[in-house]
Amino acid sequence: MKVDDIIVLENGERYILLAETNLEESRYFLAAGIDEQENIDSKKLVLLKHVEQEDGSYVEVVKNDELMIKLTKQIKDAVK
């Protein structure tokens, strides 16, 4: 997975990966929801954790508030 990739979650929602950051040896992505015509919905922003396993990889939506603040700050600082 890399920035600008489009991914589809298990629930069918589509996201484009906008930015990547690393924290404690884990990869995280800022992603925005997109519709079928690939228009970005800026109201549908999520932070995703990339998880690697022997049988493949997947993403988890970050729900921990403290982690979200740390990741948001890292991404914001990287964009400056």
C-alpha positions as a printed NumPy array, in Angstrom:
array([[  0.   ,   0.   ,   0.   ],
       [  1.145,   3.514,  -0.771],
       [ -0.139,   7.071,  -0.967],
       [ -2.611,   7.59 ,  -3.844],
       [ -3.76 ,   3.953,  -3.755],
       [ -7.51 ,   3.383,  -3.638],
       [ -8.636,   0.721,  -1.193],
       [-12.006,  -0.869,  -0.462],
       [-12.903,  -1.772,   3.116],
       [-14.853,  -4.914,   4.004],
       [-18.031,  -2.817,   4.263],
       [-17.591,  -1.682,   0.644],
       [-16.516,   1.89 ,   1.423],
       [-13.806,   3.205,  -0.894],
       [-10.913,   5.381,   0.276],
       [ -7.914,   7.055,  -1.296],
       [ -4.725,   7.143,   0.759],
       [ -3.621,  10.772,   1.117],
       [ -0.617,  10.634,   3.459],
       [  1.504,   8.102,   5.308],
       [  3.305,   8.215,   8.646],
       [  5.06 ,   5.726,  10.908],
       [  4.761,   5.386,  14.664],
       [  6.292,   2.696,  16.853],
       [  7.163,   0.501,  13.855],
       [  3.613,   0.637,  12.451],
       [  2.45 ,   2.29 ,   9.228],
       [ -0.552,   4.602,   9.276],
       [ -2.433,   6.374,   6.501],
       [ -4.713,   9.386,   6.333],
       [ -7.485,   8.425,   3.938],
       [-10.502,  10.164,   2.431],
       [-13.694,   8.517,   1.31 ],
       [-14.431,   8.52 ,  -2.408],
       [-17.524,   7.786,  -4.445],
       [-17.849,   5.607,  -7.557],
       [-16.666,   8.507,  -9.762],
       [-13.617,   8.863,  -7.452],
       [-14.736,  12.259,  -6.106],
       [-13.217,  12.873,  -2.666],
       [-15.566,  13.342,   0.289],
       [-13.519,  15.539,   2.65 ],
       [-16.087,  14.936,   5.406],
       [-15.125,  11.245,   5.383],
       [-11.544,  11.332,   6.648],
       [-10.119,   8.382,   8.597],
       [ -6.791,   7.224,   9.954],
       [ -5.93 ,   3.648,   9.049],
       [ -3.325,   1.306,  10.514],
       [ -1.669,  -1.047,   8.029],
       [ -1.341,  -4.564,   9.475],
       [  0.921,  -7.21 ,   7.877],
       [  0.331, -10.9  ,   8.525],
       [  1.694, -14.077,   6.977],
       [ -1.484, -14.549,   4.947],
       [ -1.62 , -10.958,   3.668],
       [ -2.259,  -7.438,   4.858],
       [ -5.265,  -5.405,   5.91 ],
       [ -6.133,  -2.053,   7.522],
       [ -7.828,  -1.157,  10.789],
       [ -9.605,   2.141,  11.408],
       [ -7.86 ,   4.01 ,  14.243],
       [-10.365,   4.798,  16.998],
       [ -8.079,   5.685,  19.927],
       [ -8.327,   9.466,  20.475],
       [ -4.783,   9.885,  21.823],
       [ -3.32 ,   7.944,  18.912],
       [ -5.391,   9.974,  16.445],
       [ -3.984,  13.216,  17.898],
       [ -0.384,  11.946,  17.649],
       [ -0.829,  10.748,  14.074],
       [ -2.607,  13.916,  12.97 ],
       [  0.221,  16.039,  14.394],
       [  2.86 ,  13.9  ,  12.65 ],
       [  1.08 ,  14.138,   9.311],
       [  0.53 ,  17.88 ,   9.707],
       [  4.227,  18.444,  10.581],
       [  5.341,  16.346,   7.595],
       [  3.204,  18.374,   5.172],
       [  4.687,  21.736,   6.255]])
